[in-house]
Amino acid sequence: MKFNFKYLELEFIESAAEFNQCLHHDMQEIAFVGASNAGKSSAINAISNQKKLAKTSKTPGKTKLFNFFKAKNGYIVDFPGYGYSKVSKSQKKDWARELPKYFSLRQSLRGAILFTDIRNPMRELDITMYEMLLSYNLPTLIVLTKKDKVSIEEVKTAEKDINHVFGSCISFSIKEGVSVEKLVKEINELLSS
């Protein structure tokens, strides 16, 4: 997967299980949020052109911590994926407490990117997350993942529907240079806002 644009030079720094353990730094950051199987980890690997930077798996729910990835102009914080039924009740309770804490107290947070599968976009938990981000006045870009799995017509319809109801969105495929480049551009804009 080689394209002619500048990938993000991402480096994994550390993970944290709770808000008060999160990395202290003086740069801007954006949150990557989405359901367990939405493709956040694959997106991180695609935008950095690294195959194993973020752990991907056929089994959803691999991201169980806040994972910090450093770019030149800030950080991407990969949040735990939600909606995976095999996650324990205590883990879900922890997330329900820690995520709002992050959104309300994290001074360096500039916005969020919400990943949702284009084949079934903005399900109930995605909408709950979107509304939570909105309540904290965080600029949020919706990324419709796995666009290579549907027809061009379905992509257009999904983009139109999501734009109409939620505002800003882009469609994305890790296999398509144009959409990887577009996501890199959006991230750079959010981090420099």
Helices and strands as residue ranges (DSSP letters): E 11-16, G 19-21, E 29-34, H 40-48, E 66-71, E 74-78, H 89-105, E 109-117, H 124-135, E 140-145, G 147-149, H 152-166, E 169-171, H 177-191
